[in-house]
Structure formats: C-alpha cells, structure tokens
Amino acid sequence: MSTTTPVTSKSDLRAKVDHGYVASRAVVDALPPERFDEELPSGWTLKEVVAHHAAWEGTVPARIERVLHGDGVDPKWEGSVDEFNRRAAADVKDLSVADVLARWTAAHAKVVEIVGSFEDRDVPKLATDIVEWNTSGHYPDHFADLGASIKTAKDLAMTVNAGWINFRLALMSLGTAGLDATTRAGWTYKALAQHVTGWEDLTVTRLARLREGGEFATSGVETDAFNAEMAERARDRSAGDVLADLDAAHTRLVAEIEKLTPEQIHANHDWAIAVIAGNSYGHYAEHHAEVFAAVPTRPAQLLERMREGWRPFRRALGRVGLRPLRDKTAAGWTGKALLSHLGFWLEALEETLPERLAGRRGPIRNVQAENDRETAAADARSGHEVVKRLDDAYKKVVDAVSALPPDGDVHFMAVRLIAGESYGHFAEHLEEIEGWVPASTAETLRRFDEGWTAFRGAIRDRGRAGLMAATPSGWSYRDMCAHVANWMQVATNELEAGKFGKWSAETIQAENDRAVEAHRLVGAEAMLDELDTSQRRLREAIIASSERTPDLNVADVIGFYTFLHWDEHLAEDLGVTI
C-alpha cells in the first residue's frame, strides 16, 4: 500500500477543494445576515456552520506541518471532536456575520496555499487526506444545512448569481483567443461554456415541469453523449456567439427559479435545490479550477488581452468615422451615447482600480443611473469629443496597468474589473459598431457622396478668395485642398491598378509634403477645378472597380482616402462639428 500521493494528483486535489468551497460560498455569500442566526433542522445556525468550516480548515496548516516535518502523526486524534465543535461555535457567538465569513476566507486561503506547495513533490498520503477531510470531504456534510437556509426563490436566484458572477467574469477575462484555448480537461473554454449552457437549458425545462405539473423529471439525456454534443456544437461557432447563448440560458434559468414557491423549492427533499445547484452554482464551482487556471494574473497578460479587444473595436470605429455616430445603433442608442458609455466606464475603472488591487470591491456605483446620465449627455457632445474621450480613457487604463509590478499577481477583483470595463466591454459592443462599417460598393458610395457634399460645401463657404488664408492647423486652405485632391488621385490610381498600396507614417508624410510642394504655384480657381475633377474620377473608379475587380476590398479601404479623411479636415481645418 502506497503512503505517498503521486505528483499528478495535486491539480485534482485543488479542483476538488475548490468545487465544494466555491459552491458553499455561493450560498452563504448570497443570504441576508439575519438568516445566519436562525436555527436549522440540524440544531445549528448558519453562522455556526460557517464557523465550524473555518475552524476545521484552520487546523490544517499545523497538522500538515507535523506530518511533513514532525513525527508524522495527525494531532487531530489527540482531542475531542465534539468539544472542538462546541468551542468553534461558542467562539463566534458575538461576532458579526462578516467577521465569521472573513475567518473562513482566511482559513481556506491558507489551505489553498498548502495545496499549491504540494506541486512537483511527493507527499505522504496522510497530508492530502488531512486536506480532504477538512475541505472536499467535509463540505457535503453540511449541504443539507445550506439547503435549509434557502427559504425563498429570491434566496435561490441570488445564490445562483453569486456563483455566476465570478464564473462569467473569469470566462470574459480569458479574451477571445483565450476562449479558443484548450483546458487541461482537453476541450476548449468555448466548449466548456457551451456545455454549461446546455445543462442550464435542461434545468429550465425540468423546473418548468416541476412548477407546472409537480413532476420531478430527469435530465432526459445521457451525460457523456450530451457533453460531447455540446462540445461539437461550440466547435465552429464564434466565442461571442457561444457566450451570448450562455448569457441567454442563464437569464432563462434565473427567471424560472424566480417563479418557484417555497414549497416547490423544498419538495422531495430539496430536489429543486439539488438540481439547480448541480447545474448552476455547483457546476460553476466544479469547473472553477479549470477556468481560473487560464485567468490572466500578470499585467503583461492583461495588456495583451486589452489590446486584443481594443484593436478590432477601434479599427471598426475608425472605418465608421464620425458621421454615423449621430445615428442609433441596433441596440437603440446613438453611437455617441455608446462611446460616452464606454469612455465613462474606462474612467471609472481607473478610479476604482486601487481598491480592487487590494481585494476590495470599493464604492458601488448605480450602473443604470450612470448609463442613463451618459446617454442623456451624449447628444450635446461632438463625435470628435466622444472619440477623443474614449481614446484618452483607454490610454490611461493602459498606463495604469503597465505601471503595476510586472512579476506580481493581480488580484482577481482587479482582473474582473479590467476585463469587464475594457476588453470584455469592447467585445460586447463591437457588433453595434461593425453594423455601420460599409460592406458594399453601394454603401461606400453613399458614404462617399454624403461626406463629399459636406466637405465641398464647407470649402465653398470659404470662397476662392479665402483659399490662401491659413487654417487652424497652420497651412492654407489651398494646401489642404491640394492634399485632399492628391489622396483621391492616389486612390484612383490604385483602384485602376487593382491593388491598394501599403503606406507607413513616413511614406504618408512624404507624400503629403510632395503634394503641397507640387501645388505651390497653383491658383485658387485651378486648385478647386483639380479638387472637383479628382472627386469625379475617383467616384467613377469606385464604380468601375466593383465590376472589373470585385475581389478588391473597396469598402474596407476607400473610406480612409475619402469620407473619413474629409471628416478629419472638416473638424480640424473647416470648423464643422460632426
């Protein structure tokens, strides 16, 4: 008989410990403080149950120390278990619920640290037994106490959501690429999310049958086959679609739970609680170690995911430009309101980050009130203002994360804040912005014509005599027109050649300088004629290119030479607010 535990079992031990603890904490963290002093059918109060867990987990460090470095004996058996339990209960009689919960948090953290120290070494089996006796083997002894503490549908729904929040934010923190990575169980995190979705949907059906007909229905599926089906379903779907399904299933589950009566919740020996726990907060806990193994904890990892989320969002916004921001997105608010919303929460992130880094939640904002305020204020802001605010706020968050100690782990309270208000938030709203990106030649022409009408009208307002005056940027209006005309000519040449060029900051500046110098002696009237001719030729080239080279991605590129470019100069040089 072996008396040591192989190295390969340590991660399994951590997963088992996490499973019971995280599930149990979902219950006790969700219940109101007054519930902790009510006597349970077992004769204990919930506060005493929590104190009991904390006390036994608190014995683990000294017992492990003696097993590993002393005489190898477990001192648990040197005292009376009943007396120990009585002392643990009496010790917390006058403590607040928050203090008792904090005791359990601290005791459990030390156990987790010990389990982590077992990595890459063989330890006596007694050492891992001590951990299990006081954690994964102990928690189920009090599941009935936890179930009895749940009185109403609201209690149960809040318990589910207490487990859900960290699970869902942990998935969000992985980022798009992270969700496609493989877990240590061999499937992707995306497949894991789809798996959770499937089981929550089955639970909705079972609860509805209980509520409507008093039926205690089985899941109706074979577990392994259903899990394989969910993994296969996730394979070719985007991470965003999978997470949207997960969120929708969770919403349906909570809505169904909220319809249950207290009698239905506790019928058939708490059948509903067991089914809900196994397929929601207990299920999240089952996968806790698996998911959290991939959660980014170092500043560099967080910055990588922030950029991964920011780049597609900012690229799409750049292709949309300022003009559509006055319009409503598919979600029903304007683009300016959306960007104001994102900018505000990035600013709030920066303010709240110090508290979160210390493991504290910090001030709790009224989310709906803040969103409503930003939406109402957005109409008075220009497109330039809301985009600049967003860019500035994002840069400040990048700077704040970059300033963190590179080799230190970031507390999960901070990780979930950063994920939720930056890259996870960008991904949430990306589809709204992408819906405005021109996707066809016809849409490109519509934006082209709209932008040209505004730009050319602003030039006309200056008059020919005013073209030699200086713009706010420092060059003359004639030079600006030469610059705009030149880039339309470049675009026309590239379209006719069937290939867009690759430009860098250096080559763009060189081309700008060349164009201005080449028109140094061109008069105002000739310059306007060239500007108008360049516009007409380019419009004809856009139409012709869609017929001649349909694979050329005109809709993706042409805006940067035309309407997006014109909007920049409307604001910077022509004083037109967009």
Secondary structure as GFF3:
##gff-version 3
##sequence-region A 1 578
A	DSSP	beta_strand	4	5	.	.	.	ID=ss1
A	DSSP	three_ten_helix	7	9	.	.	.	ID=ss2
A	DSSP	alpha_helix	10	30	.	.	.	ID=ss3
A	DSSP	three_ten_helix	33	37	.	.	.	ID=ss4
A	DSSP	alpha_helix	46	58	.	.	.	ID=ss5
A	DSSP	alpha_helix	60	69	.	.	.	ID=ss6
A	DSSP	three_ten_helix	75	78	.	.	.	ID=ss7
A	DSSP	alpha_helix	81	91	.	.	.	ID=ss8
A	DSSP	alpha_helix	97	117	.	.	.	ID=ss9
A	DSSP	beta_strand	123	124	.	.	.	ID=ss10
A	DSSP	alpha_helix	125	133	.	.	.	ID=ss11
A	DSSP	three_ten_helix	139	142	.	.	.	ID=ss12
A	DSSP	alpha_helix	143	149	.	.	.	ID=ss13
A	DSSP	alpha_helix	153	173	.	.	.	ID=ss14
A	DSSP	alpha_helix	175	179	.	.	.	ID=ss15
A	DSSP	alpha_helix	189	213	.	.	.	ID=ss16
A	DSSP	alpha_helix	223	235	.	.	.	ID=ss17
A	DSSP	alpha_helix	239	257	.	.	.	ID=ss18
A	DSSP	alpha_helix	262	279	.	.	.	ID=ss19
A	DSSP	alpha_helix	281	286	.	.	.	ID=ss20
A	DSSP	alpha_helix	288	292	.	.	.	ID=ss21
A	DSSP	alpha_helix	299	320	.	.	.	ID=ss22
A	DSSP	three_ten_helix	323	326	.	.	.	ID=ss23
A	DSSP	alpha_helix	335	357	.	.	.	ID=ss24
A	DSSP	alpha_helix	367	378	.	.	.	ID=ss25
A	DSSP	alpha_helix	383	402	.	.	.	ID=ss26
A	DSSP	alpha_helix	412	421	.	.	.	ID=ss27
A	DSSP	alpha_helix	423	434	.	.	.	ID=ss28
A	DSSP	alpha_helix	441	462	.	.	.	ID=ss29
A	DSSP	three_ten_helix	464	468	.	.	.	ID=ss30
A	DSSP	alpha_helix	477	497	.	.	.	ID=ss31
A	DSSP	alpha_helix	505	518	.	.	.	ID=ss32
A	DSSP	alpha_helix	524	548	.	.	.	ID=ss33
A	DSSP	alpha_helix	554	561	.	.	.	ID=ss34
A	DSSP	alpha_helix	563	572	.	.	.	ID=ss35
###
